[in-house]
């Protein structure tokens, strides 16, 4: 009751008493922060969900907010925002107050294309807020009342402004320490604020240029063929290409989803080497693998989780600010019924649920192939004498793993590092992948993937080689393994090119290299799991 009195009624009138003084400005923000603090106290014990509104989510025809009482923003081409425009301006708390929301509340009670999603979250028992356009994305900043440490789930729908270095650090650490990040992109070329960047590019920049770890979540949005309505970077279709495996996203507590409709979206490429936990649950019709063409994905990172999808349309409820191009898709879509609602709420619930953390930390795992014998060794940190079973899993494509061996872990009275080894007389005749699965009373964790090649070396073909600087500067690397990371450096280690193979060969285009490569010898490093193979590339004059 105190919060409702201070925030909507008492606080504005109190500040108004000092409206013409410098003291008024100070008092205004003092009382606003005080009101937010009281709101936090009131919602203590509730799971809190934060919807971002700082990254031009209402620019152009978009309206990705749960509620906005004003429409006065102008998102500029310089990735900044001014007032005096006509775009939706989400406030921290939706109005009417979420305490008034019931199962019979209509979604138009709040004004925003995400209002249905927000109301569903409230009816699930969650507390929802928006991070307004002038809010700060921080983690561990006690001076910020909306610091991410105060929330369990952070939802960012189609960002159109790059994340700053400090914001990237905050997002990575938020997930690493137990937060749930909902990543929503759109199709390649969807530049709402006309600043030259679209959401797939902005998300990929977070994944690869965060200064902490490369591709922590194991996903990359495809940015090909912008605005051409073609798979995989800009396509529209209704797919039923769903995984049959049990999972919390398509077969979750809120309902079972069997269809997903993209209205111009981008698919994702999965990297199980960067993150062994990443899984696609919905794929494009055109996709025949479990790596390319992913449309809905989930993964774990550290103590936290992420969910990602490549189109903002499925969460659109069709209502919002005037001037926005909105479509009914979240619920009661003629093409998919309530499937999108099931997907998004299942994903939200999974992100908001804290899993039991397995007290096992893999230190390393190594493969060896010699004397017609394959040997897998690993170190793991265990604690508290819990019963642990290890399973050795093998794959020939880096995607589908099968159990080939088991070892019972040692029961340790105190925290310790234990060494394990598994051997087989089977000779490796093709590139093979191994990982260790730890099962502790039903709680699962995985080691990183280790790669074993015949004679520990892949047969690589590079054509053409030498490469003429006067040609189109394109060449193909064949004989590699799906998911290999290809890096080209000079002899001093300066990097010129990097990409991830999505098959047994990759076409490299050096025309995209910013710094022209002088004539000479360059190194092609092919990283496959824990192994790195180096080949030479000759570049002529």
N, C-alpha and C positions, 0 to 999 in steps of 0.2 A: 504493500500500500504506500509506503514511503516513496518508493521509486516512481510509481505512477504519479504521485503528487508533485515530486520535484521535477521530473523530466518533462512531461507535456504541459504543465500548467504553471507551477511556481517558478521554475528556473527562467523561462523567457521573461516573465513579468519582473522578476527580481533584477535581472541584468538590464532590463529596460530602464530602471530607475537611474542608471549611470550611463545612459546611451551616448552622452556627449562628452565623456571624459576618457582619458587614457586608462583610468582605473577600470572602466567598463570592459575594455578589451581583455584585460587580465582576469577580471572576475568572471567574464563569460566562459573562458576556457577552463578556468579553475572549477567552475560549477559543472560544466559539461563533463569533464574528466571525473568529477566526483559522482555525477549521476551514472556514468558508465561503470564506475567502481561498484556502486550499489546494485546495478543491474547484474554485474558479475557475481556479487554475493547472493543475490536472489536466485540466480541460475546455477549456483554451486551444486555439484552433484549431478546436474544434467549434462548430457553430451552436447557440446556446443559446435555448431557448424557455421563457418564463415564463407560467404559468397563474395568473391572479389569484384570490385567496380573501379579499380585504379588503372586498368590497361585498355581504355577505350572500348569497353564492352558495349557501349551504347552509341558508338560512332556509326555513321552511315545509316543503313537500314536496320542495324542490330538493336536489340533491347534486352541484353542478357543480365537482367537484374530480377530480384524477387519482389521489389517494391520501390517506387520512386514517387514522391509527392510533388516534386518540381521537375520541369523540363527546361533547364536554362544553361546547359553546358554546350561548349563548342570545342570539339577535338580537332586540333590543328595539324597541318602537314609536318610540323616540327616535333611531333610526338609530345606536345604539351596540351594543356586544357585551359580554357578561359570560361568565364561566366558570360551571360548575355546571349547565349545561343538557344537552341530548341531541343537539345538532346537530354534524355532522362538522367536525372541526378539522384542516385540512390542514397538514402539516408541510412544511418547505422541500424536503426530499429524499424521494422515494417509497421505500418499503421493501417487499420486498428491494431492494438497491441495483440501479440500472439497468444496471450492468456485467454482471449475471447474466441480463438479458433476451435472449432469442433468438427466432428466427422461430417456435419451437414453444411459446413461453410463453403461457399462457392469461391472458385479461384479468383474471380474478379474483385473480391474483397481487397486484394492487393493488386497494384498496377505494375506489371512486369511480365515479360515472356517466360520467366522462370517461377512465376507465382504458384503454379500448380505444384511444382516440385517442392518449393518452400513450405507450402501448406501441408503436403504429405509428410515432410520431415517433422513439422510441429505435431501433427497427429500421431506420429511414431513416438513422440515424447522428447524430441530434440529441441534445443534452443537455437534459433537462427539469427544471424546478423549479416549486414553488408559492410565491407570495407570500402568507405566512400572514396571518391576520386582523389581527395587530398589525404587519404590515409597512408600509413607506412607499412611496408612489408618487412617485418623484423622477426627475429627469433632470439629470445633471451634478453630483450630490452625492457627492463622494468619501468622505464619512463613512458612506454607506449601501452595505453590501456587495451589496445587491440593487437598486442603481440601474439604471434602464432602459438606460443606456448600456452595460451589460454583456450585453445581450441583443439578439438580432436580431428576435425575434417576441414579442409580448405578446398573450395571449389572455384576453379578459374575457367571460365567459358570463353573461348576464342579471344585470347589476348591480342591486341594490335599494337602494343608498344613493347619494345625489348625490355627484358628484366635487367636491372643494373647489377653490378658485381656483388654488392652487399645483399641484394634481394635474392640472387642465386644462392649465395651462401646460406641465407635464412631458409629457403625452400628445401635445399638438400638436407640441412641439419634438422629441420622440422620433421621430415620423413624418417631420417636416420634414428631419431630419438623417440619414435612412436607415433608420429602424426600420419593422417591419411590424406593424400593429395589426389584430387579428381582432375585429370588433365583432359580438356576438351579442345579440339582443334577444329579447323574447317578446311575447305578445299584450297589447293595451291592457287595463289593469285587473288585471294579474298582480302584485299587491303582496304579496310573500312575507313581509315582516317587518311588515306592517300599519302602516307609517309614513306612508301617504298618497301614495306615489309608486311608479310602475312603471318597468320598464326602458326602454320607448320614450320616456317623458317624460325620464328621466335622460339617455339618449343625446342626445336633441334639445337638452337644456340644455347639454350639452358642445358641440354643434355651433354653437349660436347665442349662447351667453353665456360664451365662453372668454376674452374680453378681448384676443384677438390678431387673429382674422379670422373673419368670419361664414361659416358653413357651408364650412369648408375642404375637406371631402371630397365635397360635392355631394349629400348624402343627407338625407332627413328621414323618420323613422318615422311612420306614420299612427296617431294615437291616438283615432280615432273609435270609436264603438259598443263600449265596454269590456264584456266579459262577455256579449255578445249573440250570439256565434257568427256574425257577419256580416263579409263582406269590406267594407273593406280592413284594419280594425284588429283583428279578432278572428275568424279563420276557419280552418277545417280542410279540406284537400283535397290530393289527389295530382295534381300538374300535370306535363304534358309540354311545356308552353309554354316551350321552350328556344330561345335564339338559335341560328341556323344558322351564324353567323360563327365562324371559328377563334378560340379564346381559351384561356388557360392554366387556367381554372377548370373548365369542363365537359368540356374536351378536353385534359386535362393529362397529365403524365408518369405519374400513378398509375392512370389509367383514364378511360374516357369515361362520363360520367353522362348519363342521359336522363330521370330521374324525380326529383322532390323531393316529399316528403310533409310538410305542415304539420299539426301537431296543436295547433291554436289558436296562431296567430302573427299578426304584423302585417307588412303590406307597406310598401314604401318609395316615396317620390316622389323622382325624380332631378332635380338642378338642374345642367344642363350649362353654365349661365352662371357659376355659382359655381366649378365645377370641370369644365373641358372634357374631362377624361380619364375621368370616371365612366361606367361601362357596366353595364347590367343583363344578366345571362346567363340568369336564370330568372325567369319572370313567372307571375302567377296566371292561372287559366283566364279570369277575367273581364276581364283587361287586354287592350286592343286597341292600346296604344301602347307606346313604349319609354321612357316617362317615369313613368307610374303603375303600381302593382301589382307593382313589382319585389320578388322574393323572395330573390335572391342577387345581390350587386353587388361589383364591384371597381373600384379607382381608384388613382391616384398623387397624391401631394402632396409637393412639394419633392423630396427625394431618396428618400423612402420610399413606402410603399404601405399601402392598407387593403383589407380584405374585410369585407363586412357581410351578415348575414342576420337575418330577423325572427322566428325560432323556435328555441328551445333544444332541442326534442325530437329533431331529426335527429342530434345528436351524443351522444344518450343511449344508453349500451350496456346499460341495464337492470339494472345492479348498483350497490350502494352501501350506505350506512348503513341500518339498519332504521328503518322509519317514513317513509322517502322514497318518493314515488310515482314509480316509474321504469318505463320501457318499452324494449324492445329496438327500436332504430331505427338506430343507427350502422352496424351490419353485420347481414346476414342477416335483414333485416326482410321479413316475408312479402309486403308490398305493393310494396317497392322494391328488394329484394335488397341488393346492396352499393353502390347508387348514392350513398348519403349518405357512405359511407367514401371513395369516389372524390372527391366534391365537397370534403370537408373536408381531405383529404390533398393534393389538387391545390392548394387555396387555401393551405395551410400551406407547401407547397414553393415556391409563387410568392412568398409573403411573405418566405420565408427566402433567396430568390435575389436577389443584387445585380445589377441591370441596369447596362449601360454607360450612363453619363450623357452625353447629347448636349451638347457645349460651346457651346450656342446659348441665348441668353437674349433673349426678345422684350421690347423696350422699350415699344413701343406699336403699335397698328394702327388706322387711321382710314378711314372710308368717306365718300365724297361723291357726291352725285347732282345734277348740274347740266348744263344745255345738252345733254340727251339722252345724257349720258355718265356712266358709273359709274367712280369712281376709288378704288382701294384702295392705301393707302400704309402702310408699316410700317418700324420700325427693329429691327435685330437685332444682338446682340453675338456675334461669331464669333471663333475663335481657331485658331492653329496651321496656317493655310493649308489646312484640310480642305475637300474638295469637298462643297458643300451644294446641294441642289436644293429649291426652294420650290414648293409647290403651293397655289393659291388655291382654297378649297373654299366652295361656296355651298349654302344650305339655305332652304327656304321654310317649314319648321316648327320650326327650331331643333334638330332631332334628326338627320335624315338629310342628310348632306352629300355633295355630288358635286364632283369636280374640274372647274373651269371655266378654269383657266389655270395656266401654269408659268413659272418664272423660275429661271435658273441663278445660284446665288450666286457672289459674287466670291471668289477665293482670296486671302486676306489673310495676309501673312507674320507679322504680329503681331496680338495681340488688338486689336479695333477695333469700332466701331459703324458699321454700314453702313445706308444708306437704300435702300429698294426701293419701286417703284410698278408697279401693274398696272391697265390700263384696258380698258374695253369700251364699245361704243356702245349696248349694250342698256339700255333704259329700265326702271327699277324701277317696277312697277305694284302691288306688294304688299309688305308687310314682308318683308325678306330679310336673311339672316344670312350673314356671311362669317367665315372663319377661315383662318389660314395654317398649313400643315403643312410642317415642315422635315425633310428626309430627308438624314442624313449617314451614308453608307456603311451604310444599313440601320437606323440608330438614328433614332427618330421623336420629335419634340416638336411641340406645338401652341401657337399664340397664343391669347389670349382671343378670345371671339366678339364681333364688332362688328356692329351692327344698322343697317340702312338702310331707311327708310320712304319711301313716296311723298311728295314735297315735305317730307321730313324730319318729318312729323307724322302720327300716327295719328288716325283719326276715332273719338273716344271718346264714348260715351253713358252718362250717369249717371241712374238713375231709382230712386226719386223724388229730385228736387233742385229746390227746397229740401226738406230733411228735417225733419219735426216731431220735437221732443224728446219729445212725448207719444205718438208712435206706437211700433211695436215696434223702431224704430231700425235697420231693415234696408234695404239698398239694393243695387242691382246695377250693376256697371261692365261695359259691353259694348264690343266693338271692340278689345280688347287682344290681345296676343300671348301664346301659351302660354309660361309661365316668367317672365312679367313680375313684378317685385317691386312690390307696392302698399304705399305708406306714406302715412299721413294725419298731418299736423302742423297746429298752429295757425300764425298768421302770424309768431310769434316762433321757430318751429322746434321746439317741444316735440312729441314724438312721442306719438300716441294709438293708432295701429293699424298693423300690418304683417302682410302675408301674401304668399304666392306663388301666382300664377294657374296653374291646371292645365288651362286651356282658353282659349277666346277671350272668356270672360266670367268674372266672379267675384262671388259674393254676399258682401257685407260685413255683419257683425253687430256694431254698436257697443254692444250690451248686454254684450259681453265686455270692454269698455274699463273699466279700473279707476277712472280719474278721469272723472267725468261731464263731458261736453263742454258748455260754456256756449253760449248762442245767439251766432251770429256766422259769420264766414267762415273756412273751413279749406282747406288745400291737399292735393290728392291727387297725389302724385308717383308716376309710373309709370315705373319703371326697366327698360329693355329693352336688355340688353347695355351698351354705352357711352352710350346716349342716355337722357335723362330728359325726360319730358313731364309738365307740370303742369296740372291742372285744378282748378276751384274747387268746393267743396261748401258749400252754405248750410245751417246748422242753425238752426231756429227755436226759439222759446221753448216 
